[in-house]
Amino acid sequence: MIDIAGITAITITSFLTLLIALKWNDISKVIFIALAIRIVFLIINNNFFYLPDGDMDALNFEEKAWNMSREGFLNIFNFYKGPDPYFISVMLAIPYSILGRSILMAQSLSILFGVGSVFLGWLVAKKLWNNEAAIKVAWTIALFPSVISYSVLTMREVYISFFFLLAIYGIICWGKDKSYKSIFITFFGFVGASFFHGALSVGLIVFILIISLHSFYKSLKLIKAKIISIKQILLIILSSFIIFLYVTDKIHIPYLKNFSSSLDSNRLKILMIPNTKGDATYPQWLKVNHNVEFLYKIPIRTLYFLFSPFPWDVKKLSHLVGVIDGFLYIVLVYLIFLNRKAIWKNPALRIILLILICYFIVFGIGTTNFGTGLRHRVKFVFGLILLAGPLIPSLNFSNKNKIK
């Protein structure tokens, strides 16, 4: 039976890509290739063999969406619980309830956000660096293997990455103009990402702390000059109120729970116990037995989250995919280290780097195997790519130029 909804969805995605290419010629080649590669991987996943996670969570999220949609359009909202691991299923259940079940339609939406991330990454990098660096960032996002893979599956990662990139755009704007508009964009990006995975709220909390401290410092300077800024006072009041609600356990964040729970050492020890099943589990010595071990095992777990599996972790051939992925992250971190002076001079880049470090620590604590780690770290790879942007090797497919 012909999947009319799916074919229509992939056609619309291709048409929207064409519109972007026609309006922004500088990025046209990149997004066309990004779209083509993702369609090829889509065909491979659907007809030959599953991509990583393609036969696990991707099928689970899609099946739940179908089951929800069978309750009828109006009843779908009974499944809505706010930020939740299955928010993606609730989202997909809406078109399913109207058009019927179509895995291709769900995958097409992932591809749309995947190609959109290439375009948005280019815009952000152009605002942050220059057009040359922006093109390199766009190529890297378009061709990064794990990004391609999760851009064709019914998974949360592509949506989280897109909204996180939007939050980064807001941070960069705030670093330049300190406007309410840039704060709104940042909030919208972090909240959008948090609906798919609650732990993404960490970035929003860090950003609120930063704007609160900035507004307090600026207000002190203005008061010394006998000037009162209503804007700064409002920001201090609002951000302080949100922080107060969080530290008094009035705000509950999925995965992180409330403020007290996030600092509970016994709970953290349980979270850090490696899985006893599977070949991808972390070594048992990464388990924390005493509080003093937090000091050195959290940094090690953070490194494991970013770069594992290491060669000594490989137990079967499929683990080599993770080794290659981890190597690419090592390269990105090395380029960021080389670019550290430029990053440190830019207030927005310092904020982005701080937020990324906080994410890596949080997910380093909660991740217990490198299979899950590979999936989680792809959520943040756009941030690493942007920070490394100017030092990423150039790709040029013109016959007149060579790879630099």
N, C-alpha and C positions, 0 to 999 in steps of 0.2 A: 504493500500500500504506500502511495506517495505521501511523504510528510510535507504537506503544503505549508503548514505553519513554520516548520524548520527551514525550508527552502526560502520562504519569504523573509524570515529573520536574517539569514546569512546574506541574502540579497540586499536588504536594508543596511546591514553593517558594511557591505562593500560599497554601497552608494554613498553612505555618510563619509567613508574613507576617501572616496573620490572627491566629494565636496571640499574636504579639508585640503586635499592635495591641490585642487584648483585654486583655492584661496591663498594657501601658503606654499608657494612653489619650492622654497628652500628645503622643506621637509617632505616633499612629495615622494621622492625615491625611497626614503627610509620607511615611511608608513605603508607604501605599497608592498615593499619586501616584507615588512612586519606582518601585514595581513596575509600575504601569500604563504609565508612559513607557518603561520598559525593554522591556516586551512589545511596545509599538508599534514601537520601533526594531528589535526582533528580527524582527517581521513585515516591516518595510521591507527589512532586510538580506537576509532569506531569500527574498523574493518580488519585490522591485522593483529595488533597486540596492544594491551593497555599501557599507557604511560604510568610512571610512578603515581600512586594514589588513585589512578583512574578506575581501578576495580574495587576500591574500598570506600573511603569517605565520599568520593564524588557520586557513586551510585546510591549511597545512603541518603545524602542530601536531596538528590533528585527524586528518589522513591518517596521520601517523606513529603516532598512538595506535591507529588501526585496524590498521596493519601489525603492530605489536607484539602486539596482542590475538589475531591469527590464529596466533601461535605457541603459544597455549594459556595458561591462567591461571598455571600454575607457571613457565613459561618467561619470563613477563613480567619477573620479577625479575632475569633475566640482563641486561636493558637498564638496570637501575638503576645509576647511577654517583654517587650522592650528589647534592650541589648541581650542577645541570647545566641548560643552556638547555632541554633536552627532558625535564626532570622532569615538566612538566605532561602530556606525552604518556604517560609511564609511568603517571602517576596516572589518566589517563582510560582507559588501556588495561585497567585492572582491571575496571571495570563493563562495558566493551565486550566483554571475554572471557566475561562471564557472560550479559549481556542482548543482545548484538549491537550492531552499529554504529548510532548515533543522534546525529546532529549536534545535534538539538534538546536531547537529554539533556545533552550537553557544554555547550551554551549556557545551559541552565537552571541548571547548577551555577555558571556565571559570574554569572548574575542573582542567585542565592541569596547569593553572597558580596558582590555589589554592594549589595543591599538590607541585608544584614548590616552592611556598612560604614556605611550611613546610620544604623542603630541604634547601632552601636558608637561612631560619631563623636558622636552625641548624648550617650551615656553619658560619654564622655571629656570633652566640653565642659562637661557639667553638673558634673562633678567639678572641673573646672579653673576655670570662670567661674560661671555661674548658669543657671537654667532658660531665661531669655529668650535669652541668648547661645547656649545649647545648641540651641534651636529654630532659630535663624538658621544655625548651623553645619550642622544636619541638612538644612535647605532647600537650602543651597548645595551640599552633597555630592549631594543628590538631583537637582538641576537643572543641575549643572555639565556642559556639553556633552561634553567629552572623557571625563569619568568615565562618563557614560551610555553613550557609544559603546563603550568598552572593557569595560563591564559586561555586554554582550550577545554579545561575541565569545569564541572559544576562544583567549584570550590570557593571558599571565602577569600583566599589570598589575593586574587586579582582585584576584588572590590576594596579590600583593606589597603592594598598598595596604592590604589588610585586616590582614595580619600586621604591617606597619609601624605601623598605627594601634594594634594590640595592644601593640607595643613602647612606643609613646608613652604608652599607659595605664599600663604598668609604670613608666616614668620618672616620671610624675606621682605615682604611689603612693610610689615611692622618695623623691621629694622631700619627701613628708610624713611617712613613717614609717621610712625606711631599713631596711626589713625584708628578710629573705631571700626572702619570698614575692614582693615587688615586683621583686626582682632576677631571680627565676626567670621571672616573666611577661615581663620585658624581654628576657631571653635567649631565651625561647621565641619571642617575636615576631620578633626579628632573625634567629634561626636559620631560622624558618619562611619568612621573606621571602628569605633567602639561598639556600634550596633552589631557588627559581625564578630568582634572578639573584644570582650570587656577589658582585657589587659591593656588595650591601646589607650585607655583613659590615663595611663601613666604620663603620656606625653602632654595631655591637657593639664594635668596637675602641675607638672614641671613648668609649663608655660605660664599658668596662673601665678605661680610663685615668683617667676621672673618679672612679669609685668607689675605685680604688687610691689616688689622691691624697687623696681625702676621708678614707679609712680611715687613711692615714699621718698626716695632719694631726690627726685626732681622737685617734689613739693617742698622739701627742706630748703633747697637752693632758692626756690621762688619766695618762700617765706622770709629768708634772709634778705632778699631784695625787696621785701614788703609788697609782694605780689601773691594773690590767691588765685589758683587755677581750679575752677569748678570741675573741669574735665579730669584732672589728676585726683581730686578728692573723690569723685564718683568711682573712678577705677579702683582706688584704695578700698573704699567701702565695699564694692561688689566683690572684688577678689578676696578680701579679708573674710567676708561672709561665707564664701564658698569654702575657703580653707578651714574656717571654724566648723562648718557643717561636717567636713571630712574628718578632722581630727577628733571631733566629739562623736564619731561613729554614726552620724545621721545619714551619711551617704554610703550605699552598698554598691560595690563594683564586682561584677561577675569575675570569678577566678581569684581576684585579690581580696574579696570580702570587704570588711570595713577596715578602718585604720588600725585598730587594736589587733585584729587578726593578722594583718600584714606584717606586724612586728612580733608576733607570737613565735618564739624560737622553736617550741615543740611542733607547731604546725609546719614550720619551714623544714624541720628535720624530716617530717613525714613526706613532704613534697619532694625532697631531694633523695629519697630512697630509689635506687635504680630498679627498673623492671627486672623481674626474675625470668620472664619469658622473652623469647626472640633472640635473634643474632645481633640486633642493632643496639642492644642495651648498653648503657654506660658501664665502665668498670665499677665494681663494688666499693673500691677504695674512695670513690667520690661521694659516698654517703657520709653525712655529718653525724658523729656520735657525741661530740662535746661542743659547747658553744664557742670555744676558742678556735675550733676548726673552721668556723664561718670565715675567719679572717683570710685564710689562704685557699680554702676549697671553693668559695664563691668565685674568685678570679679564675681559677682553673676551669670551673664549670662554664664560665662565660666564654673562655677560649674554646672549650669543647663545643659549645653551642654554635659558635661562629665558624669553626674550621673543621670539625670532625665530619666523617671518620678519618682518622689518621691511618697511615699504612699498617700500623700494628693492630688496628681494630678490624681490618678486613678479614672476614670469615667466609665470604662467598663472592662470586663474580659480580653480582649486582651491586655490591658495596663500592665497586670502583666508580660508579656514577657519583656517589657521595664524595669520594676522594677528589674527583675532578671538580665538583661543585665547591668543595672546601678550598681547593687550590685557588679558584677564581676569587674567593673572598679574601684569601691571604694577599693576592695581588692588589685588590682594591684597598685593603687596609695599609699595605705598603705604600701605595700611591698617595693615600691620605696623609701618611706620616711625612712623605716628601713635600706635601703641600701644606704642612702644618702652619707655616708662617702666614701664608695668605688666609688660611682659615681663622687663625687667632686674631688677625687684624679686623675681621668682619664680625660685628656683633651678632648678626643673624646666623652666620655659620657656627659661631661658638654655641649658640642655643641649640641648633640642630644637632651638633656633635654631642652636647650634653644629654639631649633627649635620647639619642641613639644609644649612648652608653647606659642610660637608665633602662631602656628596653632590653638591652643585651644582658644586663644583670638580672632583671626580673625573669626573662625567659630562660636564662642560664640556670636559675634556681628551680624553675618549674618543669624543665625538660629533662627527661631521664633516658632518652635514646636518640641516636643521631638520625634515625629515620624521621622522627617527629621534628627534630631540630632543623633538618633540611627544609621541611615545609614551613616552619615558623620563621626562619631567618629570611626567606624570600619576601616576607612582608616589609622588610626594612632595607632591602638591597638598593632601592631607588635613592635612599638617603646617602648610602655609601658611594654610589655612582656619581651623585651630584657633588659630593665633597671632593672626589678624585677627579672630577671633570676635566680641568685643563691639562692634566698629565696623562690622560688616557690616550694610548696610541691612536693615530688617525686611520680611518678606513676611507679609501676613495676608489670607486669602481670605474673611474675614467681611464682610458688607455694612455692618457697623457701624464698621468700621475701614478705614483707607486705608493705602497703602504709606507707611511713614515715611521 
